[in-house]
């Protein structure tokens, strides 16, 4: 299904009923009927004024409610009630749908006879701002996004103190009604990209979305691709860098991940602390990650190819050791490699799902014990153990967990091709990946930018981390109307 049309998963309802609900007036019976089976909803009758108060204690700040609503309205007479409710901090409610939405957002509804008023006092629910556990860095800021939309927007506002940082409020989910905020820099971001992304999010018709990583899958232009097409992060400094570079950021309420667009493949190999170190060190680390990318997808597959079809590529001294190591192994190299790669993935998944202290023990002890026992039992060769271990370690140097998981899946496909066709199958597999990535787009922008199409100046901030004085232009991928990023001279 084209991304522009969204995902068709709307809850069935009659259009006439929807129009009636939209225009229905707020009444006490209508509100009580809507929340009649909600055990956590409280309906109270205030003494003195006789006003009806309906709210969710789990969503409302009870101290503020007691101070601004319960105490003053209980002490007021029925004649004084209308006068009190006509001023701040109360606001009149007229439509049933908007009133119910406000109640679910943390407001209390007060009834003065037939008139309804809202008092907004949402409770802050969630954890405090702390360091991201999935994207740790050595130098630089150590704060991360949390599950609160307002907190996350505030963190970005604190870093970019400019009225040019614009925000568009959106809503996702026909049932859940989850709030989302699209943020961009006016005069820097491409307005066409802003409209395109906001239209795609508005077009989504689904019951609910619980995380930003789920939302990006609903707006992908290539939903069947194994590669992630939007960069998601839990680090505010990374999002700030994207915003200043002309990208668009989307924050979803209830999710600690924020995604930016448009995104290119090489961006998944960059880390925020590349910019907090000297540029030669940052460049070396980026190149090291790209080498790790090649190792993690090709190393085990190359072992299978060479040991199955191309013994002539192995040096004579190593060939003797390899022949001796494989002499007791009952499986062909393809089956042997798939079994060991599957075992490594099982250990990795077990370590991730278990509690932290136990998970580390399982990963280290399990890998050592199982690997040594497998070699001694003739289940696998020690050289394959080394190849699989190096491939697994290489996958850990990639900063993006989602990209790392995608590459681990690709590794299995290349191993199968190498086991069936040798080096020719490995070349075919890599060629297919390159052709596939060349056809992937993100908001209409090429996924392989700045390699295809070639934008050599962009290589200074993708393939390498150039010095700040050389990063004068914003990335061409963002198609910004304001290309100048810095005027620093060497």
C-alpha positions, 0 to 999 in steps of 0.5 A: 500500500502506498505510504501516502494513503496510510494504514487502513485499520479504522474502527468501524462506525457509522458516519452519521453517528460520528457527525452526531457525536461531534456536535453533541452538547455536554450534559451530565448524563452524557458524561456519566454514560461515557464513563459508567464502566470506568472503575477509576473514574470518580463522580463527586457532589460538592457540598455547599454549591452542589456542583457535580465533579467528574475526573480520573484521580489517576490522571489529575493532580489531586493537590491542584484539584483540591486547592483550585476546585474542591475547596473553593467550590465547596465553600461557595453557595449555589448563587456564587458558583456561576461567578466563580466558574466564569473566571480562571482557571476554569473554561467552558465546555460545549462539545461532548467529544472535546470535553471527553478528550480533555478529561482523558488528558487529565482535566476535571469537568464541573457541572453547574446545572446545565453548564459544564466547565473544565479545569486542566490539572494533568498529573505528571506520569512517568520517569524523570529525565535520565541517561539513555540505556540503549545509546550510551556515550563517553563524552557529551550530554547524558540526558535522554528522552522520556515517555512524556511528550511535554518533557521531551518538547521542553528538553528540545526547547531548552536546547534551541531557544528560538521562536523559529523552532516550530511545532505541529500537534498531531493525533495518531490512533482512532481509539487511543488518540495518542498525541504527537508533535512534529517539530522543525526549524522555520527557514531551515527545514524544507516546507514540502517535507514538513507537509508530506510528513504531517499528511502521512501521519494524519492519514494513518488509520489504526486503533493505536500506536504505542511507540515511535518505532511502530509509527515509522513502520506505518509511514515507510515508503518501502515497508517491506525493506529490512533496512530502517528508513527513519533514524530513531534516537533517545538522545536530545543532542542527536535530535537537535543536530538533525533539526539544525541540519534541516531535518524534521523530528516527530515526538510521540506521547508515551515513547522515549524514542524520537525519529527524524527525517529524511534519513540516509543509510550512512547516518546510522553509523554516526554517534553524537560523541563523534562531534565531542572529540577531535575530528581525526578521532571521530573520523577514525571511529566512523570508518571503524564502524563501517569496517565493522558493518562489512565484517558482520555481514560478510565474514562468516559468509566468506568462511563458508564460501572458502571452505566449501568451494574455494580452498585455493584461497587459503594459505597452505599453513592455515589450510592444514590447521583448517583441515585438522579442525574440520576433520571431526565435524559431521556437518558441511560448512553451511549447516555448521555456520547456520547452527553457530550463528543461531546459537549466538543469536539465542545467547544474545536474545537471552542476555537481552531479556534476562535481568541485567546482572544475570544477562551479562553472566549468561552472555559471557559464561554461555558463550565460552562454555558452549563454544569450548564444548562444541569444539571438543565434541566435534560439533564445530571447528574452532576457526568457525567459532572465531569467525562467528565471534568476530562477526558478533562483536563487529555488530556491536560497534554500530550505534543504531540497534535497529540497524544492527538487528537488520544487518544480523538478519542479512548475514544469514541470507549471505551465508546461505548464498555463499554456501550454495554458490560460493563467492559468486553467491556472496557477490550476488547478495551484496549486489542485490543489497546495493541495488535495493538500497539505491531504490529506497527513498525517504520522503522522496530523498535517496537512501544512499545519499551522498553516494548515489546521487554523488554529493562529495561535500556531504561526505565530510559529515557522513563517511568521515567527521570533518573539522567544524570549519569545513562543515559550511553547508547543511546536508543536501539530503534535507533540501534546505532553503538555507544551506549555510551552516557555519561561517567559521574560517580555518 
